[in-house]
Amino acid sequence: VRGIVFTILKSFGALKLLNRYKRKKNLTTVLCFHRVNYEIDPFFPSINPDVFHELLKYINDHFAVIHPSDIGKNIKTSKPKLVITFDDGYKDFICHALPVLEEFKMPCLHSIVYGCADKNNQIWTQRFWNTIKAYSRSDNDILSFSAYDKEYALSKDVDQLIKAFHPLFVLLLNTPKQERELFLQDFENKLQVIPDIESMMTWDDIQVCMAKGVEVASHTMTHDSLVSTTDRKELWFELNQSRIAISEKIGNEVNHFVFPNGENSSELRKMVYEAGYKYMHLLDDQLYDTTTQSNEISRISVYHTSLLENIFRVESFHNFVKSPYRRFFK
Ligand SMILES: [Zn+2]
């Protein structure tokens, strides 16, 4: 259906109108990517490298890709402006995304979790879904899983499994990190999952990216849920210490901060300024209004397996055509 809709929009010149609208209103499209690889993962989808290549080709034809640090500047371009960002520091960025970005000479921002780069720790959200994925692929007959005095149904059907485990995911999001870590270790042990220590970029990998024009942002120390952290000391550690520590490791200033899971509040945004960042990145699926000169950057999440679905998001059609199916994690 979307294919037909897109063809119609294209043939009626809707794309041209939309492009003119974005230029006139000085709206910048800021995209947020995560993983680019050939894995099939229904729980935390990756973009197929061939789809990624086609998508960047599309972006190259229809947008002017600008440097992340030029985001607030009033640069004149003949095409609508677009900024590319990546979150989390996955290693697949090096072999599947970086060569394509180089091919089209596109700069980008990549947000790094200090603890992940330093200790090769996988982000806990990824570990959680990996464990669920391992279960869905196993011959395990467990029909339910008990956690925090609640039973969770383990259906072999992927959509049902995601639905069943969503409340547990939210619960973990709101659980203090030490307690969450113990739970995850137990969960992994029960389903015999070994966290993949090869999946995150190391400091050496990050240097390779920087040499090729990638700007590094902070994505906190541990990718903890900031909105559910009440201890200000802990928050200051995640915000300020990550800027200082990443900056020391990479030998460069860190001016951008990216909220884990996009979660933020007015108090947190204030703290990010106080911690010395110039820009903070949200995940609200909106276009960034350059005229406001705001340092709070709206971003659009791009995560589909099909090229067309991704083009829909890049063109921000999702703001006009609401999808009944929304991902609950980013
Ligand atoms: Zn993240």
Residues whose N, C-alpha, C, O or C-beta is under 5 A from the ligand:
A	BS01	ZN	D87 D88 P260 N261
